[in-house]
Amino acid sequence: MTSPRLSKSLTGPSTNPRAAEPTAPRTAMGEPKGVAEGVPNAVRPNPPHSDGRYPVAWLHICAPGRATPTATSRCECGRNRSAVGHPRVLALIDDHTAHRDTCPLRTTTEGRAAA
C-alpha cells in the first residue's frame, strides 16, 4: 500500500500571487556597543585596591570529629607536604610555620646584600 506524498509546504497554492515586498536596507555597522548582548555592563563602584600582597603558602587541615585528621602544606616555591594522624599533623603545622622564615619567595637578600 502506498501513502500519498506529503509536500513540504503545508499551505495550498495561492490563487492571488503577489510580489515580495522589499525590506529596509541594512547598514553594515549598527550602533557601537560596549559589550556583547546579554552581558551586563555595570561597573562596580569601588573596585578593591591591591596592596601588593598575595598568598604564597597554604595550610589545609581537615579534622572531622572522631576521624583521623589530615593536613596539607603547599607553597608556590614548590614545597608540597601532607600528613595523616594527630602527631604528624601537629608536626606539619610547626613545619609550615617554620617554612615562612626559610621560603625563598618570602625572604629577600636585599637587606643582607646591602650590609
C-alpha positions in Angstrom: 0.0 0.0 0.0 1.4 3.4 -0.9 0.8 6.5 1.1 0.2 9.9 -0.5 3.3 12.0 -0.7 3.3 15.0 1.6 4.6 18.2 0.2 7.0 20.4 2.2 4.5 23.3 2.2 1.6 22.9 4.5 -0.4 25.7 2.8 -2.0 25.2 -0.5 -1.3 27.1 -3.7 -2.3 30.7 -3.6 -4.8 32.0 -6.1 -3.7 35.6 -5.8 0.0 35.7 -6.4 1.8 39.0 -5.3 5.4 40.2 -5.5 7.6 40.1 -2.5 7.9 43.4 -0.6 11.4 44.8 -0.3 12.9 45.2 3.2 14.6 48.3 4.5 18.3 48.5 3.6 20.6 47.2 6.4 23.6 49.2 7.3 27.0 47.4 7.7 27.5 48.8 11.1 25.0 49.4 13.8 25.3 51.5 16.9 28.5 50.9 18.8 28.0 48.5 21.8 30.0 48.4 25.0 29.8 44.7 25.4 28.1 41.7 23.8 24.4 41.4 24.0 23.2 39.8 27.2 26.3 40.7 29.2 25.7 43.3 31.9 27.9 46.3 31.6 27.6 47.6 35.1 30.9 48.6 36.6 31.4 48.1 40.3 31.5 51.5 42.0 34.5 50.8 44.3 36.8 48.1 43.0 39.2 46.8 45.7 42.7 48.2 45.6 45.5 45.8 46.0 48.3 46.5 48.4 50.7 44.2 46.6 50.3 41.3 48.9 49.2 37.9 47.7 49.1 34.4 49.2 52.3 32.3 48.8 51.7 29.3 51.1 48.6 27.4 52.2 47.9 25.1 55.1 44.8 23.0 54.8 43.7 21.0 57.9 40.8 18.6 58.0 39.8 17.2 61.4 36.3 15.7 61.1 35.1 14.8 64.6 36.5 11.4 65.7 38.0 10.6 62.3 41.8 10.8 61.6 42.9 14.3 60.9 44.8 15.2 57.7 46.8 18.3 56.7 48.4 19.6 53.5 51.0 22.3 53.3 51.7 23.9 49.9 53.9 26.7 48.9 54.5 28.4 45.5 58.2 27.7 45.9 57.4 24.1 45.1 57.1 22.7 48.6 54.2 20.2 48.9 53.8 18.2 52.1 51.0 16.2 53.7 50.4 14.4 57.0 47.9 11.9 58.4 47.3 11.4 62.1 47.4 13.7 65.2 51.2 13.7 65.9 52.1 14.1 62.2 49.5 16.9 61.6 50.9 18.8 64.6 54.4 18.4 63.3 53.4 19.6 59.8 51.8 22.7 61.3 55.0 23.5 63.1 57.0 22.8 59.9 54.7 25.0 57.8 55.2 27.9 60.3 58.9 27.4 60.3 58.9 27.4 56.4 57.8 31.1 56.5 61.3 32.1 57.6 63.2 29.9 55.1 61.0 30.2 52.0 62.9 31.8 49.1 59.8 33.6 47.9 59.3 35.4 51.3 62.9 36.1 52.3 64.8 38.8 50.5 68.5 39.0 50.3 68.4 42.7 49.6 68.9 43.7 53.2 71.7 41.2 53.7 73.5 42.1 50.5 73.3 45.8 51.2 75.0 45.4 54.5 
